[in-house]
Amino acid sequence: MASVGIVTPQSLRLSAPLPLRSGAVLDDCTLVYETYGTLDATRSNAVLVCHALNASHHVAGRYEGQDKSEGWWDNLIGPGKPLDTDRFFVIGVNNPGSCFGSTGPASTDPKTGRPYGADFPVVTVEDWVDAQARLLDALGIEQLAAVIGGSLGGMQAMSWTLRHPQRVRHAIVVASAPNLSAQNIAFNEVARRSIVTDPDFHGGHYYAHGVVPKRGLRVARMVGHITYLSDDVMASKFGRQTLNPELAYSTQDIEFQIESYLRYQGDKFSDYFDANTYLLITRALDYFDPAREFDGDLSRALAGATAKFLVISFTTDWRFSPERSREIVKALVDNRRDVSYAEIDAPHGHDAFLMTDTRYHNVLRAYFARVADEPVAPAGGLKRFAV
């Protein structure tokens, strides 16, 4: 199947301040985004893709002159693919606080003329959804055919159905959860501590010192990466294989192949990801909990959702286990909402939502075909926002 080909990022500078859940305000905010496919005459075939922790707006295709710049969900999005760009207008957007072009900690604070650093305000899933709604306003899209996301992206898809229920017809929530477990918050905290205790962190203002807290970022990525893989995948890929036939009997040298792999992942991550962004995004994960305002009752929290849902989980995903997805399904069923659920027996762990699994992609292909063939009612009465 074909790729969407060469793509070019675009940017939108919001003309009005963006208020945040924390009470802070982003006075000057730019969003970077990409689009694929063609918006139809009725502007009713748009699908928003929400990215997870270390991804970006670059969802599909590649950049001019960069053969290794393939979008992170290119196996899913394109002509003839499950999310078919011959039928849908697909939008990928980079969230505020990220480090891939949208306003974030490395951006210049208009109040000081210096990078925000640790002074960048804490952002939440709800803030990202509101920023995305501003982008849709600028593109003249009143209502999405669908919003889709995996992991943290799935949380954004859920939030869309609650914050802007009239603006989305379908929500596809993949490998996600209604909130983080204590264990997941604990993993995030270990990762954050590894960063802030790095001597090169400088209280989050390391830009001014010309350094990057790479040691902390490496450990943070290693911790996170362990949670994305299943035990079976680790065993099949690495097992207890050593790098060399003879043991070095060292506590410092790399002995096992899994150690080498994790260090490689950590090194690669520390070269392109921003430490302050990592702190912000993991905290946004921690904070997401739509049931919090309803005494923990998820059914009451999702009562305002009017979209149709597809929820997908993977059997070996222990970070966002199928049980967590079933909580979402149950809450929607309690409210008599239209919901489909698929639990895929895939070996890849949490990373399965990024993989090309035929069963998984067939579920998405069938669902998006349903979305494309569905009659579209007028979306009138929508609340508009200053762009």
Secondary structure, 3 states (H helix, E strand, C coil): CCCCCECCCEEEECCCCEECCCCCEECCCEEEEEEECCCCCCCCCEEEEECCCCCCCCCCCEECCECCCCCCCCCCEECCCCEECCCCEEEEECCCCCCCCCCCCCCECCCCCCECHHHCCCCCHHHHHHHHHHHHHHHCCCCECEEEEECHHHHHHHHHHHHCHHHECEEEEECCCCCCCHHHHHHHHHHHHHHHCCCCCHHHCHHHHCCCCHHHHHHHHHHHHHHHCCHHHHHHHCCCCECCCCCCCCCCCCCEHHHHHHHHHHHHHHHHCCHHHHHHHHHHHHHCCCCHHHCCCHHHHHHHCCCEEEEEEECCCCCCCHHHHHHHHHHHHHCCCCEEEEEECCCCHHHHHHCCCHHHHHHHHHHHHHHHHCCCCCCCCCCCCCC
